[in-house]
Amino acid sequence: FSEVIVDRDNLTVIKKIHAQEIDRSVLSAYIIDAKKTSEDFSGCMFRHVIRNKNELAHILATKGL
């Protein structure tokens, strides 16, 4: 894939990924990893979705996929 869209239901994580400043929270390793991984694609978009609208992600997460 050259372009990806990442939908997450955690608005805090999405805001931290979009932020210009360095994240210093307990999530910082994940935020840094997401930002670095996004550079591997010609296009990468991180979007917030409302939890009950993200049914596919919920199903995959509960099945461990």
Backbone torsions as a table, in degrees:
resi	resn	phi	psi	omega
1	PHE	NA	142.1	176.4
2	SER	-106.6	-21.6	179.0
3	GLU	-132.9	136.3	-179.4
4	VAL	-135.2	154.5	172.4
5	ILE	-123.2	126.6	-179.9
6	VAL	-110.4	114.9	178.0
7	ASP	-100.8	127.8	178.7
8	ARG	-130.6	148.9	178.8
9	ASP	-97.4	7.7	178.6
10	ASN	-105.1	102.4	-176.1
11	LEU	-63.1	-34.8	178.9
12	THR	-60.0	-44.7	179.6
13	VAL	-63.2	-45.0	-179.9
14	ILE	-61.2	-43.4	178.9
15	LYS	-62.9	-39.6	179.8
16	LYS	-67.8	-37.3	177.7
17	ILE	-65.8	-38.7	-178.8
18	HIS	-77.9	-18.3	-176.0
19	ALA	-67.7	146.2	178.0
20	GLN	-81.8	-32.0	-177.4
21	GLU	-76.6	159.5	-179.9
22	ILE	-71.8	132.5	179.3
23	ASP	-80.9	133.0	-179.6
24	ARG	-120.2	18.7	-179.7
25	SER	-85.1	178.8	177.2
26	VAL	-65.9	-15.0	178.9
27	LEU	-89.6	0.2	-170.3
28	SER	-55.8	-39.8	-179.8
29	ALA	-61.8	-39.8	179.4
30	TYR	-70.4	-38.6	179.9
31	ILE	-66.1	-45.9	178.1
32	ILE	-60.9	-44.7	179.6
33	ASP	-61.4	-43.2	179.5
34	ALA	-62.7	-43.3	179.9
35	LYS	-64.6	-43.4	-179.8
36	LYS	-67.1	-42.9	179.6
37	THR	-62.9	-36.2	-179.4
38	SER	-62.6	-24.8	179.3
39	GLU	-70.3	-15.6	178.8
40	ASP	-75.9	-8.2	-177.3
41	PHE	-114.3	151.0	176.8
42	SER	-71.7	-23.8	176.2
43	GLY	-147.2	131.4	178.5
44	CYS	-144.6	124.5	-178.4
45	MET	-122.9	128.3	175.2
46	PHE	-103.5	124.0	-176.8
47	ARG	-128.1	146.9	173.4
48	HIS	-90.0	134.6	173.6
49	VAL	-127.0	147.5	178.5
50	ILE	-68.6	136.3	-172.5
51	ARG	-50.1	-48.5	-177.2
52	ASN	-73.3	-7.9	175.6
53	LYS	-94.1	-4.7	-175.9
54	ASN	-108.0	49.9	-173.6
55	GLU	-61.4	-40.7	-179.4
56	LEU	-60.9	-45.3	179.1
57	ALA	-62.1	-39.4	178.9
58	HIS	-62.9	-44.6	179.7
59	ILE	-62.1	-46.5	-179.8
60	LEU	-63.1	-39.9	-179.7
61	ALA	-66.7	-40.7	-179.0
62	THR	-72.2	-23.6	177.6
63	LYS	-89.6	-5.6	179.0
64	GLY	74.9	26.9	180.0
65	LEU	-97.3	NA	NA
